[in-house]
Amino acid sequence: MHTLTLYSHLIFETLAYFVGFRIFLKQRQKLGSSVGLVEGDDGLWLTIGAILGAALGCKLVAWLYDPLSSFGNFPDPVALMQGKTVVGGLLGGLVGVEVIKKMLCYRHSTGDLFVVPCLAGIIIGRIGCFLSGLSDRTHGIATSVLWAWDYGDGIMRHPTQIYEIIFAGLLWYILAKIRNRLPLVGDQFKCFMLAYLSFRLAVDSIKPIPWLYLEYFSGIQLACIAGLIYYARHGIRIGKSLIWAER
């Protein structure tokens, strides 16, 4: 069972990265500068910033989420390197790109190209999380709802990975529908971040939380709140533009 769990998680995580990268390359070739693509050395530095920021963000938020597991056997490197989060990767990648853009004095948005690859990666990755069962620690708390799932220990829980798969699929469809109505390049990515961070803030409230902050929030939820505050003004602007477009 442990071998199967390990393989299913590894296979689907690898597949998520592969498919996401292939979609990114296809989108870049098809859409190019219309979605803020940066070519040459500047594009390379922005890519490096995104990768390093995402890698660091994954770990920082994972450590914030469960500091006891991460630092309980400090300085054990295995414990420190275990665990990563989608929220941390997205926010860390955002910070990495913004830092490089500041250094390059580049003022244009570059995120739209990453929306579909991120959604595809989330969907595929969460399949692996679901198949991994309890060991992945992304399942929900015990519940009596009709669609509750037994992960193998006889307790019926919220299948939160399935919730995320469904949400990502719906968000993919909605963003495709409104993409041409968004006023600025980069707004599609901002909508994606606002929607995903809001979803995670909500759905993580029905997950077992190993470490609480302010008596109510997990480390991941605090990261979501920080991201939502950062994007709030963009969300208000985009919302107003969509409402006025309907009139």
N, C-alpha and C positions, 0 to 999 in steps of 0.2 A: 504493500500500500504506500509506504513512504517513497519507494522508488518511482511508482507510478505518479505520485503527487509531484515529485521533483521534476520528472520528465515532462509532465503536462504543463507545468508552470514555465519551465525553461523553453519548451517548444513554442508555446503561444506568445511568450514575451519576445522571443527572437523573431517570430513571424510578424508580430506587431511592428517591430522596428523595421523589418525588411519591407513589408507592405507600405508602411508609412513613408519610407524613403523613396520607394518606387513611385508612389503617388505624387510626392513632392517633385521629383524629377519631371514627371509627366506634366504636372501643373506649371512648372517653371517654363517648360518648352512651349506650352500652349498659351499661357497667359502673359508671361514675361513682365514687362514694365508696367502693365495695367494693374498689377497687384503689388507694386512697390519693389520689384526685383532689383537688387543691386549687383552689378557685374564687377569683374576684376578684383583687385586687391581689397577694395572696400567690402565687397561681398564676402570674400574669404574671411576677413577679420570679424564681420558680423556673424558668420557661421561659427567661428571659433568661440566668440562671446556667448552665443546661444548654447553651444554644447557644454562649455565649461560652467556657465551659469546654471544650466539644467542639472548637471551632475552634482554641483555643490548644493543647489536648492533641494534636490531629492534627499540628500543626507541630512541637511540642517533641519528640515521639517520632520523627517523621520525621527531624529534625535529628540526634537521638541515633543513629538507625539508620545514616545515611550522612552523617556530618559533612563528608567530603571533597567530595562533590557539592554539598552545601548551602553550604559556606563556602569552597570552593576558589577561587571568583572574587569573594569578598567585596569590596565590598558590593553586588554585582550582585543587584538585587531579584528578578529572574526566577528565578535559582537558589535564592534563599532561600524563595520561595513555591511552588516545585515540590515535589510529594510530600506525601502525607498517609497516615495509617494508621487502620484501624478500631480497633485497640487503643488508640491515643492518643485517638481521639474518645470512646470509651466511658469510659476512665479520666478524661479531662479533663471530660467531662460530669458524671461522678460527683462530682468535686471541686467543680465549679461549683455543683451543686445543694446539696451538703453545706455549702458556705460560706454560701450564701443561707439555708439552713435554720437555721444557727447564728445568723445575723443576725436572723432572724424569730422565733427561739426556737421553731421548729416541730420536733417530735420524732417525727412519724410517717413511715413509709416511703412513698415515692411512685413506686417504680420499676416495679411490675408492669405498669402501663399501657404501658410502652415495650418490653416483651419481644417481642411479636409484630411490631410495626413494625421493630424492630432486626433480627430474623431475616429478615423479608421483604426488607429493604434489603440485607442481606448476600448473600442468594441472588441477587438481581437484579444487584447491583453486581459480584459475582464472575463473572457471565456476561460482563459487559463486560470485566473483567480478562482472562478467558480468550481472548476474541476479539481483544484487543489484542496478544496474543503476547508476544514478548520485551521490547518497549518498556515494558510495564507493570511489569516486574521483580517479579512475584508468582509466577513459575513456579518449579518445583523444579529440583534438580540432575539431572545425567545418571543414567540408570538403565536396567536391562535387564528390568524387570518387563513383563509382557504388555500392560498397559494404558498403557505409556509413550506420550508424545505428542511429535510433532515440531512445534515451533512455527515452522518455516520455514527453519531453518538446517541441517537434516540430523542434528541431535543429538536423541536420544530422552530426554525428561525426565519427571520426576514431574509430572502435571497437578494441582498443589496447589490451584488454584482449584476444580477439580472435587471434590477431597477436601472442601474447605470448604463447597461447595454441598450435598453429601450429608450432611455433619455437621450443618449448620444445619437441614436438613429433618428429620433424625432427632431433633435436640434439640427442635425445634418439636413433634413428635409426642409425645415423652416428657414434656415439660413440660405439655402439654395433658392427658395421662393422670394426672399426679400433682398437678396444680394444686389440686384440692379436698382433697388429703391434707396439704398443707403447713400448718403450724401458725399462721403469722403473715402478715399483709399485708406484702408486700415480699420474701417468701421466694422467690417465683418469679423475680424479678429477680436475687436473690443466686445462685440455682441456675444461671441463665443465665450470669452473669458467671464463676462458678467453672468451669463446663463450657467456655465459650468461651476463657477465658484458658488453661486446661489444654490445650485443643486447639491453640491457637496456639503455646504453649510447645513442644509436641511437633512440630507440622508445620513450624515455622520452622527446625527442625534439618535439614530436607532441602531447604532453599532456599539459593541462593548468598548468603552474608553478606558485605556490603562492608566491615564494620568489626566486629572482635571486641573484647569486653570480658572481662577475666579469662580470656582465651585460649579461651573456649568459647561465650559468649553474644552474641547481637546486641542492639542497643538495644531492639528490640521484645520480645525474650525477657526482658530485665531489667525492662521495664515489666510484663510478664505476671507475673513472680515477685513484684513489689511488690504487684500487685492480688490475687494469690492469698494472700499473707501477710495483707493487709487483711481478706479474706473468710474466712480459715481458721476462726476461731471460729464464724462463722455456719454454715459447712459442717459442722462437727462437730455443732452443735446440730440442724441440719436432718436430718443423717444418723441421729442417735440417735432423733429423733422418728419418722422413717419406719420404722426398725427396730422400735421399740416398737409402732407401729401395726399391724405385721404379726403381732404375737404375740397 
